[in-house]
Amino acid sequence: MSQTTPHPKFIEAMRQLSAMSEEERLSEENKELFEQAMNYAPLDIQPALMAIRKKYEDPLH
């Protein structure tokens, strides 16, 4: 049983995102970084990222 190591691009994106406030993470400037995190996220983390992504698309935001 092998452990899958997260992709370096995912680790880097998450390192940067986790240093930000939620407001910063959801800002337009950081959307690309968030997309990078999603694109390289391990499968078990993707649902959590999808939930956060919905906040981007929430018309009330």
C-alpha positions in Angstrom: 0.0 0.0 0.0 1.7 3.1 -1.2 1.1 6.6 0.2 0.6 9.1 -2.6 2.6 12.3 -2.0 0.8 15.5 -3.0 2.1 17.2 -6.1 4.7 19.9 -5.4 2.5 22.5 -7.2 -0.3 21.5 -4.8 1.9 21.8 -1.8 3.2 25.2 -2.9 -0.3 26.6 -3.7 -1.6 25.4 -0.4 1.3 26.8 1.5 0.6 30.2 0.0 -3.2 30.0 0.4 -3.0 28.9 4.0 -1.0 32.0 4.8 -3.8 34.2 3.6 -7.1 35.2 5.2 -10.3 33.6 3.8 -11.1 36.9 2.1 -7.7 37.0 0.4 -8.1 33.3 -0.7 -11.4 34.1 -2.3 -10.2 37.2 -4.1 -9.9 37.4 -7.9 -6.1 37.8 -7.8 -5.7 34.5 -6.0 -8.2 32.5 -8.1 -5.5 31.2 -10.3 -3.5 30.0 -7.3 -6.6 28.3 -6.0 -7.2 26.6 -9.4 -3.6 25.4 -9.3 -4.3 23.8 -5.9 -7.4 22.2 -7.2 -5.8 20.9 -10.3 -3.0 19.1 -8.4 -5.0 18.2 -5.2 -5.0 14.6 -4.0 -8.4 13.0 -4.7 -9.3 13.0 -1.0 -8.8 16.7 -0.7 -10.7 17.7 -3.8 -14.2 17.6 -2.3 -13.1 20.2 0.4 -11.7 22.4 -2.3 -14.8 22.1 -4.4 -16.8 23.4 -1.4 -14.6 26.4 -1.0 -14.7 27.0 -4.8 -18.5 27.3 -4.5 -17.9 30.4 -2.5 -16.2 32.0 -5.5 -19.3 31.3 -7.5 -21.8 32.4 -4.8 -23.5 35.5 -6.3 -23.8 37.0 -2.8 -20.0 37.1 -2.4 
